[in-house]
Amino acid sequence: MKINKAYKFRLEPNTEQEIILNNLVGSARFVWNQVLAISFEMFAKDAFINATNLVNKIMDLKSNPDFEFLKTSSNAVSLQQKVRDLASAWSRFFDPKVHARLKENKKKPRKPKFFKLADGTEIQRRPLMPQFKRKSDGRDSIRLVQFDKYCRVEGNRVKLPNGVGLVTFRKSQDIIGTIKNVTISKKLGHWYVSFGTERELDENPRHPATSAIGLDMGISKLLTTSNGQYIKPKNSFKANQIKLAKLQRQLSRKVLFSQNWKKQNRKIQKLHSHIANIRHDYLHKITTRISKNHAMIACEDLKVANMSKSASGSVENKGRHVKAKSGLNKSILDQGWGMMVDMLEYKQHWQGGLLIKVNPRYTSQTCSECQHIAVDNRQTQSKFECVKCMYVANADFNAARNILAAGHAVLSAEGGCSKGRPLKQKTCDLREKVA
């Protein structure tokens, strides 16, 4: 069994090294934008777009006298990887399954944008199309493959090519496994290094625990477990919402793209990053604790994009309770349910455990004692009282027990998770049978 894992650390280059790294990531961003413009020309002519065709365009850019800096201030491997990422983005755009999922999550239509071709005609930029990168976004990265050939790690320093040399990084944990690639990224003025590793295990890992748990996700309580525990939400966005609104009002009063506007925009980006880091750290701590203590975890397969749709409606048909729905949407997105489920999934994979996503239908209306389904069972947001057997419990706790029962039903119906079977499983119409 192979386990792929990434280790990310803060990188601390000196002044000379930072200049070289800025040139490397800037060249990669430039090549992305240039090849993307070429690929738009190919798209307009119905030419075939794939990784091979796009990578071949790099030599044409390097041979251009106006782009001489690409020969001295870029890394050939990182440019190829950047263009391959662009080809992957085009493959995603051409994938009908991705477009089908996009249609399910209908969003409010935006003003169309266009790209002007060399002959003067314009093509409309559609959803899922690759986007141009901007330096003002504050996010740049390069990736180097064949790590042993170009790089090496010496204690808390990593050797990088193109004259960068040995760069110190904050090594907070040991790097386990064979390093396959390294990614150098810059975010809001800070540098980071991420090592992609691969580890081969002789046999599948066996989870040290034997217990199973059901998780009900919510807003007032982030998680309610089937054994009666409650985990409070962090609400990092809500805590910084007033400060963020103040910074955005100050930004609106400045001249667009002026120096003061750029300084204010960087403050907003840093606050957004701070909010995301708080949420990310909190979810990592919660998911690690749950994954270590339970071999099987059952949770709802929630469609967060559908749950957080706007209630504004259209010009003809105005929406109802728009302000209340907007506040609810902010609270839903502030929890990070999708990120939390993804963390549980790969951590269970590392531990040798199992994550099961069940159909959320009727989990809040089903009595966990007698399995009776009725809308009247859920009297309030927090109180559950079965109209048949008179069982009384907290509504979230009752739902968590139903989710755990649905997870056991998936195992019994599909024969468990034997060798070679995927760890991620979903129920189809089994929820009604459990009820």
C-alpha positions in Angstrom: 0.0 0.0 0.0 1.3 3.4 -0.9 0.7 6.5 1.2 1.3 9.9 -0.3 1.7 12.8 2.1 2.9 16.4 1.9 4.9 18.2 4.5 4.7 22.0 4.4 7.1 24.3 6.2 7.9 28.0 6.4 10.9 28.9 4.2 13.4 31.6 5.3 15.5 32.8 2.4 18.0 35.6 2.7 17.9 38.7 0.5 19.8 37.3 -2.4 17.9 34.0 -2.4 14.6 35.9 -2.2 15.5 37.8 -5.4 16.2 34.6 -7.3 13.0 32.9 -6.0 11.0 36.0 -7.0 12.4 35.7 -10.5 11.6 32.0 -10.7 8.0 32.3 -9.6 7.6 35.5 -11.8 8.8 33.6 -14.9 6.5 30.7 -14.2 3.5 33.1 -13.8 4.5 34.9 -17.1 4.8 31.6 -19.0 1.3 30.5 -17.7 -0.3 33.7 -19.0 1.5 33.6 -22.3 0.7 29.9 -23.0 -2.9 30.5 -21.8 -3.2 33.3 -24.4 -1.9 30.9 -27.0 -4.3 28.2 -25.9 -7.2 30.6 -26.3 -6.2 31.1 -29.9 -6.1 27.3 -30.3 -9.5 27.0 -28.7 -11.0 29.5 -31.1 -9.6 27.4 -34.0 -10.9 24.2 -32.5 -7.3 22.9 -32.2 -6.5 20.0 -29.9 -5.3 21.2 -26.5 -3.2 18.8 -24.4 -0.1 18.8 -22.3 2.3 17.9 -25.2 1.1 20.7 -27.4 1.3 23.3 -24.7 4.7 22.2 -23.4 6.1 22.6 -26.9 5.1 26.3 -26.8 7.8 26.9 -24.1 10.6 26.7 -26.6 8.9 29.2 -28.8 8.7 31.7 -25.9 12.3 31.2 -25.0 13.5 31.8 -28.6 11.6 35.1 -28.7 14.1 38.0 -28.3 11.7 39.9 -26.2 11.7 37.1 -23.6 15.4 36.7 -23.1 14.9 36.7 -19.3 13.4 33.2 -19.5 16.8 31.7 -20.4 18.5 33.1 -17.3 15.7 33.8 -14.7 13.6 30.6 -14.9 13.8 26.9 -14.2 13.0 24.6 -17.2 11.4 21.9 -15.0 9.2 24.3 -13.1 8.0 25.9 -16.4 7.0 22.5 -17.7 5.2 21.6 -14.6 3.3 25.0 -14.6 2.2 24.4 -18.2 1.1 20.8 -17.4 -1.0 22.3 -14.6 -2.6 24.6 -17.3 -3.2 21.5 -19.5 -4.9 19.8 -16.5 -7.1 22.9 -16.1 -8.2 22.7 -19.7 -8.9 18.9 -19.3 -11.2 19.8 -16.4 -12.9 22.4 -18.6 -13.6 19.8 -21.3 -14.8 17.2 -18.8 -18.6 16.8 -19.2 -18.9 15.4 -15.7 -17.5 18.6 -14.2 -19.9 20.7 -16.2 -22.8 18.5 -15.0 -21.8 19.2 -11.4 -21.6 22.9 -12.1 -25.1 22.9 -13.5 -26.3 21.3 -10.3 -24.8 24.2 -8.3 -26.4 27.0 -10.2 -25.1 30.4 -9.2 -26.2 33.9 -10.0 -25.1 34.8 -13.6 -22.3 37.3 -13.8 -21.4 39.9 -16.4 -19.6 38.0 -19.3 -15.9 38.6 -19.9 -14.1 38.3 -23.2 -10.6 37.7 -24.5 -9.4 39.5 -27.5 -7.6 37.4 -30.1 -4.8 38.4 -32.3 -7.1 39.0 -35.3 -9.3 41.4 -33.3 -12.2 39.0 -32.7 -13.3 38.2 -29.1 -14.3 34.9 -27.5 -16.3 34.8 -24.3 -14.6 33.3 -21.2 -16.8 30.6 -19.8 -17.0 29.1 -16.4 -14.3 26.6 -15.5 -11.9 28.1 -18.1 -8.3 28.6 -16.9 -7.8 32.2 -15.6 -4.9 34.5 -16.0 -2.6 34.9 -13.0 -1.8 38.3 -11.4 1.0 39.3 -9.2 -1.4 41.3 -7.0 -3.1 38.1 -6.0 -0.3 37.4 -3.6 0.0 33.7 -4.5 2.8 32.3 -6.7 4.4 28.8 -6.8 6.7 26.6 -8.7 7.1 22.8 -8.5 10.2 20.7 -9.1 10.0 17.0 -9.8 12.9 14.5 -9.7 13.9 15.8 -6.2 17.0 13.7 -5.9 18.4 15.1 -9.2 18.0 18.8 -8.4 17.6 19.1 -4.6 18.5 17.6 -1.3 17.6 18.1 2.4 20.3 18.7 5.0 18.8 18.9 8.5 16.7 22.0 8.5 18.0 23.3 5.2 17.0 22.4 1.6 19.2 22.8 -1.4 17.4 24.4 -4.4 18.7 24.8 -8.0 19.3 27.9 -10.1 21.9 29.3 -7.7 19.5 29.5 -4.8 21.6 27.2 -2.7 20.8 26.0 0.8 17.8 27.7 2.3 16.7 27.3 6.0 13.2 26.2 6.7 11.3 25.7 10.0 11.4 21.9 10.3 8.6 21.3 12.8 8.4 17.5 12.2 10.4 14.7 10.5 9.8 14.1 6.8 8.8 10.4 6.5 9.0 8.7 3.1 10.8 9.3 -0.2 10.6 12.9 -1.4 9.2 12.9 -5.0 8.7 16.6 -5.6 9.1 20.0 -3.9 6.8 23.0 -4.2 8.1 26.5 -3.4 5.2 28.9 -2.8 4.9 32.6 -1.9 1.8 33.8 -0.1 1.3 37.4 1.2 5.1 38.0 1.4 6.0 34.7 3.1 7.7 31.8 1.5 6.8 28.1 2.1 8.3 24.8 1.0 6.2 21.7 0.6 7.7 18.2 0.2 5.5 15.6 -1.6 6.5 12.2 -0.2 5.6 8.6 -1.0 5.8 5.7 1.4 5.4 2.0 0.6 3.8 -0.2 3.3 4.2 -4.0 3.3 0.6 -4.4 4.4 -2.4 -2.2 4.9 -2.3 -0.3 8.2 -4.6 -1.5 11.0 -6.4 1.1 13.0 -5.5 0.9 16.7 -9.2 1.6 17.8 -12.2 -0.6 17.3 -15.0 1.9 17.9 -17.4 3.5 15.4 -18.9 7.0 15.6 -21.6 9.0 13.8 -21.1 12.7 13.2 -23.9 15.3 12.7 -22.6 18.6 11.4 -24.3 21.9 12.4 -23.8 25.6 13.0 -24.5 26.3 16.6 -22.6 23.0 17.4 -20.0 22.2 14.8 -20.2 18.4 15.5 -22.5 16.3 17.5 -21.3 12.7 18.0 -23.4 9.6 18.4 -21.9 9.1 21.9 -23.3 12.4 23.1 -20.3 14.7 22.8 -20.5 18.2 21.3 -17.8 20.2 19.6 -18.2 24.0 19.5 -17.5 25.9 16.3 -14.6 28.4 16.0 -16.4 30.9 13.7 -13.2 32.7 12.7 -15.0 34.7 10.0 -17.7 35.9 12.3 -15.1 37.0 14.9 -13.3 39.1 12.3 -16.3 40.2 10.2 -16.5 43.8 11.6 -12.7 44.4 11.1 -12.9 43.0 7.6 -15.9 45.3 6.7 -14.0 48.3 8.0 -11.0 47.5 5.9 -13.2 47.0 2.8 -14.9 50.4 3.3 -11.5 52.0 3.5 -10.5 50.3 0.3 -13.6 51.5 -1.5 -12.6 55.2 -0.9 -9.2 54.8 -2.5 -8.2 55.3 -6.2 -8.3 51.9 -8.0 -4.8 50.3 -8.3 -3.1 53.3 -6.7 -0.3 52.6 -4.1 -2.6 53.3 -1.2 -5.2 51.0 -2.8 -2.5 48.2 -3.1 -1.5 48.6 0.6 -5.1 48.4 1.8 -5.7 45.4 -0.4 -2.8 43.6 1.1 -4.2 44.2 4.6 -7.5 42.6 3.5 -5.7 39.7 2.0 -3.7 39.2 5.2 -6.9 39.2 7.3 -8.5 36.7 4.9 -5.5 34.5 5.3 -5.6 34.8 9.1 -9.3 33.8 9.1 -8.5 30.8 6.9 -5.5 29.7 9.0 -7.6 29.8 12.2 -10.3 27.6 10.6 -7.7 25.3 9.1 -5.8 24.8 12.3 -9.0 24.2 14.4 -10.3 21.6 11.9 -7.0 19.8 11.8 -6.9 19.4 15.6 -10.5 18.1 15.7 -10.2 15.7 12.8 -6.9 14.3 14.1 -8.4 13.5 17.5 -11.5 11.9 16.0 -9.5 9.9 13.5 -7.1 8.5 16.1 -9.9 7.3 18.4 -12.4 5.7 16.0 -11.9 3.1 13.3 -15.2 3.9 11.5 -16.6 7.3 11.0 -20.0 7.9 9.5 -21.0 11.4 8.3 -23.6 13.0 6.1 -22.9 13.6 2.4 -23.9 17.2 2.4 -24.1 19.4 -0.8 -22.7 22.6 0.8 -22.9 24.5 -2.5 -26.6 23.8 -2.7 -27.2 24.6 1.0 -25.5 28.0 0.7 -27.3 29.2 -2.4 -28.5 32.8 -2.4 -32.2 33.5 -1.8 -32.2 36.8 -3.8 -34.1 35.2 -6.7 -34.4 37.0 -10.1 -35.6 40.4 -11.2 -39.0 39.1 -11.9 -39.4 36.8 -8.9 -37.9 38.4 -5.8 -36.6 36.1 -3.1 -37.9 35.8 0.4 -36.0 36.2 3.7 -32.9 37.3 1.7 -31.1 38.8 4.6 -31.7 35.9 6.9 -30.6 33.4 4.2 -27.4 35.5 3.6 -26.5 35.2 7.3 -27.2 31.5 7.3 -25.0 31.0 4.2 -22.1 32.9 5.9 -22.5 30.7 9.0 -22.5 27.5 6.9 -19.4 28.5 4.9 -17.6 29.6 8.1 -17.7 26.0 9.5 -15.7 24.4 6.6 -17.7 21.2 6.5 -16.3 20.1 3.1 -12.7 20.7 4.3 -13.4 18.8 7.5 -14.8 15.7 5.7 -11.8 15.7 3.3 -9.4 15.8 6.3 -11.2 12.9 7.9 -11.1 10.9 4.7 -7.3 11.0 4.1 -6.5 10.7 7.9 -8.6 7.6 8.1 -6.8 6.3 5.0 -3.5 6.8 6.8 -4.7 5.2 10.0 -6.3 2.2 8.3 -9.8 3.3 9.3 -13.0 3.9 7.3 -15.0 6.9 6.4 -18.6 6.4 5.2 -20.7 9.2 3.7 -24.4 8.5 4.1 -27.5 10.0 2.5 -28.7 12.9 4.8 -32.4 12.3 3.9 -34.6 11.9 7.0 -31.7 11.7 9.5 -33.2 14.6 11.5 -36.8 13.2 11.3 -36.2 9.6 12.1 -36.5 8.3 15.6 -33.3 6.5 16.5 -35.2 4.2 18.9 -38.2 2.9 16.9 -37.2 4.1 13.4 -40.5 6.0 12.9 -40.2 8.9 10.3 -42.4 12.0 10.7 -41.9 15.7 10.3 -43.6 16.3 13.6 -40.8 14.4 15.4 -38.5 17.4 15.1 -40.5 19.9 17.2 -37.8 22.6 17.4 -34.2 23.1 16.2 -32.9 21.4 19.3 -35.7 19.2 20.6 -36.7 15.8 19.2 -39.8 13.9 20.5 -41.1 10.9 18.6 -44.8 11.0 18.1 -45.0 7.2 18.1 -42.8 5.9 21.0 -42.4 9.3 22.8 -38.6 9.1 22.8 -37.2 12.5 23.8 -33.6 13.6 23.0 -31.5 16.4 21.6 -32.2 16.6 17.8 -28.6 16.7 16.8 -27.7 13.7 19.0 -30.7 11.7 17.6 -29.5 12.6 14.0 -25.9 11.4 14.9 -27.3 8.1 16.0 -29.2 7.7 12.8 -26.1 8.6 10.8 -24.1 5.9 12.6 -26.9 3.3 11.9 -26.9 4.3 8.2 -23.1 3.8 8.1 -23.5 0.3 9.6 -26.2 -0.4 7.0 -23.7 0.5 4.2 -21.2 -1.9 5.6 -23.7 -4.8 5.9 -25.1 -4.1 2.4 -21.7 -3.8 0.6 -19.9 -6.4 2.6 -17.6 -4.2 4.5 -14.3 -2.7 3.2 -12.2 -5.7 2.1 -8.8 -5.5 0.5 -8.7 -3.4 -2.6 -12.1 -1.7 -2.0 -12.3 2.1 -1.8 -12.4 3.6 1.6 -15.0 6.2 0.5 -18.5 4.7 0.1 -21.9 6.3 -0.3 -25.4 5.1 0.2 -27.9 5.1 -2.7 -31.5 4.3 -1.5 -30.5 2.5 1.6 -31.5 5.3 3.9 -35.3 4.4 3.6 -34.5 0.8 4.3 -32.7 1.7 7.5 -35.6 3.8 8.6 
